[in-house]
Amino acid sequence: AKRLAEEEAKRLAEEAKAKRHTEDEAEKARLAAQVAEDAELEEAVMAYQSQLDQRKQEATTVADAAKEKAGAAVATAAAERAEYDKVNAQHAAHLKAQEEAQARVDKQEKIIAELEASKPVSTEGMSKAEKKAEKKAEKKRAKAMTAAIEEKEMSEEEAEEAAKLAAALANKLAKKKKAAKAAAKAAKQLEAEAAAADQACQDATEAAGAGAAAKEDAEREKEREVERQQEAVDDEVEAEAEAERREVEEVARQDQEAVAEAKFQAISASFQEKINVVPSCWFFQDMQGNNQGPYIGPQMQLWFQSNYFNGTTMVLPVYESFESNPNVPSDASFESLELAYPLLASNPELTFVTPPTGTQLLDRARAERDALLQENARARAEDEAAAKAYAESRAARAAAREKEKDDAAEKATKAKESKKALIEKLRAERNMASLTLAPSEEGGQAEGEVQDDAEDDDATEAKQRARVEAAAETEAEATAEAEAVKAT
């Protein structure tokens, strides 16, 4: 029967071993497939991250070029505006000079009209003196008329010259105004393009940063998993050390209790043996604490009756013959005389010649034993409470680690699903990788120089509109990629 039982146990052990081997092989295959899948996911993510980094670099280049062109366009617009303001000031100055010259012409014409009106109709009937005075006034009017005519002619020439200059500057001013307007429009358009390119650069940067952050999160989670495993091992080692410490302390307590109990039993047995036995001799301690003896009971009684001893004198009864052992026993304990003979005051004649009735040693041993038992019981209660608290704390830490592990597993599962979706997307777009980056390249190549001539405004506006549409497409694509990477 024993042999059959051993064979059955061996068969069951072999079956269990084969089952474990099969399970181990299945687990190894599962882990290998998992590693291969993770490697494929990681390779796809790295490829996508490389595309994001390239997109970021290209978007940065486009944004820098757009900012540079926008800055140059703003400077050109400022220069054109300054030139326009200069020509406009010159034109205004000539117009003002023309108005002033015309005002002088009008003034001289008025003077001439007044002089014409001041001439007399006829000199008939005038006296000689009046005629002379009139003649003199006529000369004065003629002189003033000549001066007014000359001033009028000069002012007319100045007005005509100022009008010519103003007309010439008016044509130049119109061209400068058109050029300044075109430069301002181009600068505004290039600034809008630079802002769009900068936004696309920011989106590409965020997308690349999100991919890098996801990778860093995965690496941190791996490190955290190692830390969790190490924490579990440390908790296990600490728990074993704590259990071993409590076991050692318990053994030490039990040893102490055994020693105290043995001491108490020995003293109790000795007390029972000597309870009716008269000591064969005595030792005592003098005033200096020196041991004296041994002496027989009658000699001790004589000294006691002679008042050499009192109730506080420390004495030691010896039940062996002092001839065989004249020294104080190594395990002996002195006690006061009044404790050895509790009825010392009422029966002094019985001292040292009758058996001692004091139970000091027995009571002391009992008290020591009980105190030790009480102290050990308190220590055991404290250890049990500490062990319970430690177990609860350890369980709480283990639960926290499990929860953190479950959360990390759930997060990893979601990330894995996102990576799988990313792989499908990359496989579908593998042949369109070059087209994915085309909008940014075309957006960079479509930027041409802005024409200042008013005749090319329509063509310039069409080019600018095309650049804005290309920048908008690039921005939308970068935003979609950033959202996909954030989801991952």
Solvent accessible surface area in square Angstrom, and as a share of the most:
residue,aa,sasa,rsa
1,A,116,0.90
2,K,155,0.65
3,R,155,0.57
4,L,107,0.53
5,A,62,0.48
6,E,99,0.45
7,E,86,0.38
8,E,77,0.34
9,A,60,0.46
10,K,131,0.56
11,R,109,0.40
12,L,91,0.45
13,A,60,0.46
14,E,98,0.44
15,E,85,0.38
16,A,41,0.32
17,K,135,0.57
18,A,59,0.46
19,K,133,0.56
20,R,136,0.50
21,H,111,0.50
22,T,89,0.52
23,E,94,0.42
24,D,75,0.39
25,E,79,0.35
26,A,63,0.49
27,E,75,0.33
28,K,126,0.53
29,A,64,0.50
30,R,132,0.48
31,L,86,0.43
32,A,64,0.50
33,A,64,0.50
34,Q,56,0.25
35,V,102,0.59
36,A,64,0.49
37,E,55,0.25
38,D,60,0.31
39,A,59,0.46
40,E,73,0.33
41,L,6,0.03
42,E,65,0.29
43,E,121,0.54
44,A,15,0.12
45,V,25,0.14
46,M,108,0.48
47,A,50,0.39
48,Y,17,0.06
49,Q,34,0.15
50,S,68,0.44
51,Q,68,0.30
52,L,4,0.02
53,D,68,0.35
54,Q,86,0.38
55,R,15,0.06
56,K,75,0.32
57,Q,128,0.57
58,E,39,0.17
59,A,7,0.05
60,T,50,0.29
61,T,84,0.49
62,V,37,0.21
63,A,2,0.02
64,D,77,0.40
65,A,40,0.31
66,A,2,0.01
67,K,98,0.42
68,E,130,0.58
69,K,66,0.28
70,A,7,0.05
71,G,41,0.39
72,A,60,0.46
73,A,13,0.10
74,V,63,0.36
75,A,62,0.48
76,T,61,0.36
77,A,14,0.11
78,A,61,0.47
79,A,62,0.48
80,E,34,0.15
81,R,132,0.48
82,A,63,0.48
83,E,59,0.26
84,Y,24,0.09
85,D,65,0.34
86,K,119,0.50
87,V,3,0.01
88,N,58,0.30
89,A,63,0.49
90,Q,74,0.33
91,H,26,0.12
92,A,55,0.43
93,A,60,0.46
94,H,49,0.22
95,L,69,0.34
96,K,125,0.53
97,A,44,0.34
98,Q,55,0.24
99,E,120,0.54
100,E,83,0.37
101,A,2,0.01
102,Q,86,0.38
103,A,58,0.45
104,R,84,0.31
105,V,4,0.02
106,D,72,0.37
107,K,125,0.53
108,Q,21,0.09
109,E,73,0.33
110,K,132,0.56
111,I,58,0.29
112,I,31,0.15
113,A,60,0.46
114,E,97,0.44
115,L,27,0.14
116,E,90,0.40
117,A,86,0.67
118,S,60,0.39
119,K,89,0.38
120,P,51,0.32
121,V,157,0.90
122,S,62,0.40
123,T,60,0.35
124,E,154,0.69
125,G,87,0.83
126,M,53,0.24
127,S,59,0.38
128,K,177,0.75
129,A,75,0.58
130,E,95,0.43
131,K,94,0.40
132,K,154,0.65
133,A,62,0.48
134,E,34,0.15
135,K,130,0.55
136,K,152,0.64
137,A,36,0.28
138,E,64,0.28
139,K,131,0.56
140,K,154,0.65
141,R,30,0.11
142,A,51,0.39
143,K,154,0.65
144,A,41,0.32
145,M,24,0.11
146,T,72,0.42
147,A,57,0.44
148,A,5,0.04
149,I,70,0.36
150,E,101,0.45
151,E,60,0.27
152,K,46,0.20
153,E,92,0.41
154,M,107,0.48
155,S,1,0.01
156,E,72,0.32
157,E,117,0.52
158,E,78,0.35
159,A,9,0.07
160,E,97,0.44
161,E,93,0.42
162,A,6,0.05
163,A,31,0.24
164,K,120,0.51
165,L,73,0.36
166,A,4,0.03
167,A,58,0.45
168,A,61,0.47
169,L,25,0.12
170,A,40,0.31
171,N,104,0.53
172,K,91,0.38
173,L,24,0.12
174,A,57,0.44
175,K,151,0.64
176,K,49,0.21
177,K,117,0.50
178,K,103,0.44
179,A,18,0.14
180,A,9,0.07
181,K,147,0.62
182,A,11,0.08
183,A,4,0.03
184,A,53,0.41
185,K,96,0.41
186,A,3,0.02
187,A,7,0.05
188,K,151,0.64
189,Q,37,0.17
190,L,10,0.05
191,E,84,0.38
192,A,54,0.42
193,E,6,0.03
194,A,10,0.08
195,A,64,0.49
196,A,23,0.18
197,A,8,0.06
198,D,39,0.20
199,Q,73,0.33
200,A,4,0.03
201,C,19,0.11
202,Q,87,0.39
203,D,13,0.07
204,A,3,0.02
205,T,55,0.32
206,E,91,0.41
207,A,1,0.01
208,A,7,0.05
209,G,38,0.36
210,A,20,0.15
211,G,9,0.08
212,A,44,0.34
213,A,45,0.35
214,A,36,0.28
215,K,93,0.39
216,E,89,0.40
217,D,51,0.27
218,A,44,0.34
219,E,86,0.38
220,R,132,0.48
221,E,58,0.26
222,K,145,0.62
223,E,110,0.49
224,R,65,0.24
225,E,43,0.19
226,V,98,0.56
227,E,87,0.39
228,R,10,0.04
229,Q,104,0.46
230,Q,97,0.43
231,E,63,0.28
232,A,44,0.34
233,V,83,0.48
234,D,69,0.36
235,D,12,0.06
236,E,80,0.36
237,V,87,0.50
238,E,91,0.41
239,A,15,0.11
240,E,105,0.47
241,A,57,0.44
242,E,43,0.19
243,A,48,0.37
244,E,111,0.50
245,R,95,0.35
246,R,63,0.23
247,E,115,0.52
248,V,93,0.53
249,E,56,0.25
250,E,45,0.20
251,V,77,0.44
252,A,45,0.35
253,R,26,0.10
254,Q,94,0.42
255,D,80,0.42
256,Q,89,0.40
257,E,33,0.15
258,A,61,0.48
259,V,102,0.59
260,A,15,0.11
261,E,61,0.27
262,A,63,0.49
263,K,102,0.43
264,F,20,0.08
265,Q,91,0.41
266,A,62,0.48
267,I,39,0.20
268,S,24,0.16
269,A,51,0.39
270,S,39,0.25
271,F,43,0.18
272,Q,112,0.50
273,E,126,0.56
274,K,71,0.30
275,I,73,0.37
276,N,127,0.65
277,V,67,0.38
278,V,72,0.41
279,P,7,0.05
280,S,45,0.29
281,C,0,0.00
282,W,0,0.00
283,F,5,0.02
284,F,26,0.11
285,Q,51,0.23
286,D,41,0.21
287,M,186,0.83
288,Q,141,0.63
289,G,47,0.45
290,N,81,0.42
291,N,78,0.40
292,Q,61,0.27
293,G,30,0.29
294,P,24,0.15
295,Y,71,0.27
296,I,82,0.41
297,G,6,0.06
298,P,81,0.51
299,Q,59,0.26
300,M,0,0.00
301,Q,29,0.13
302,L,103,0.51
303,W,66,0.23
304,F,27,0.11
305,Q,106,0.47
306,S,57,0.36
307,N,131,0.67
308,Y,160,0.61
309,F,18,0.07
310,N,88,0.45
311,G,18,0.17
312,T,97,0.56
313,T,21,0.12
314,M,70,0.31
315,V,0,0.00
316,L,12,0.06
317,P,25,0.16
318,V,10,0.06
319,Y,60,0.23
320,E,100,0.45
321,S,57,0.36
322,F,66,0.27
323,E,124,0.56
324,S,89,0.57
325,N,48,0.25
326,P,74,0.46
327,N,103,0.53
328,V,44,0.25
329,P,40,0.25
330,S,124,0.80
331,D,129,0.67
332,A,34,0.27
333,S,40,0.26
334,F,29,0.12
335,E,13,0.06
336,S,14,0.09
337,L,0,0.00
338,E,87,0.39
339,L,79,0.39
340,A,0,0.00
341,Y,16,0.06
342,P,80,0.50
343,L,120,0.60
344,L,21,0.11
345,A,104,0.81
346,S,80,0.52
347,N,48,0.25
348,P,54,0.34
349,E,94,0.42
350,L,80,0.40
351,T,1,0.01
352,F,1,0.00
353,V,53,0.31
354,T,35,0.21
355,P,34,0.22
356,P,14,0.09
357,T,85,0.49
358,G,13,0.13
359,T,51,0.30
360,Q,39,0.17
361,L,63,0.31
362,L,15,0.08
363,D,68,0.35
364,R,96,0.35
365,A,4,0.03
366,R,86,0.31
367,A,61,0.48
368,E,80,0.36
369,R,43,0.16
370,D,64,0.33
371,A,58,0.45
372,L,41,0.21
373,L,75,0.37
374,Q,136,0.60
375,E,80,0.36
376,N,6,0.03
377,A,56,0.44
378,R,118,0.43
379,A,20,0.15
380,R,64,0.24
381,A,58,0.45
382,E,92,0.41
383,D,26,0.14
384,E,121,0.54
385,A,63,0.48
386,A,53,0.41
387,A,25,0.19
388,K,135,0.57
389,A,59,0.45
390,Y,46,0.18
391,A,56,0.43
392,E,101,0.45
393,S,48,0.31
394,R,71,0.26
395,A,62,0.48
396,A,62,0.48
397,R,85,0.31
398,A,39,0.30
399,A,61,0.47
400,A,61,0.48
401,R,29,0.11
402,E,97,0.43
403,K,131,0.56
404,E,61,0.27
405,K,94,0.40
406,D,88,0.46
407,D,72,0.37
408,A,15,0.12
409,A,57,0.45
410,E,97,0.43
411,K,129,0.55
412,A,56,0.43
413,T,72,0.42
414,K,125,0.53
415,A,29,0.22
416,K,42,0.18
417,E,103,0.46
418,S,29,0.19
419,K,44,0.19
420,K,92,0.39
421,A,64,0.49
422,L,14,0.07
423,I,17,0.09
424,E,104,0.47
425,K,73,0.31
426,L,23,0.11
427,R,121,0.44
428,A,79,0.61
429,E,67,0.30
430,R,163,0.59
431,N,144,0.74
432,M,102,0.45
433,A,41,0.32
434,S,85,0.55
435,L,110,0.55
436,T,37,0.22
437,L,24,0.12
438,A,22,0.17
439,P,28,0.17
440,S,9,0.06
441,E,89,0.40
442,E,106,0.47
443,G,13,0.12
444,G,31,0.30
445,Q,152,0.68
446,A,46,0.35
447,E,24,0.11
448,G,33,0.31
449,E,144,0.65
450,V,35,0.20
451,Q,87,0.39
452,D,59,0.30
453,D,78,0.41
454,A,27,0.21
455,E,154,0.69
456,D,53,0.28
457,D,49,0.26
458,D,116,0.60
459,A,56,0.44
460,T,17,0.10
461,E,65,0.29
462,A,51,0.39
463,K,111,0.47
464,Q,5,0.02
465,R,125,0.46
466,A,52,0.40
467,R,8,0.03
468,V,61,0.35
469,E,99,0.44
470,A,17,0.13
471,A,18,0.14
472,A,53,0.41
473,E,104,0.47
474,T,16,0.09
475,E,55,0.25
476,A,64,0.49
477,E,46,0.20
478,A,4,0.03
479,T,53,0.31
480,A,57,0.44
481,E,18,0.08
482,A,6,0.05
483,E,108,0.49
484,A,36,0.28
485,V,7,0.04
486,K,128,0.54
487,A,80,0.62
488,T,37,0.21
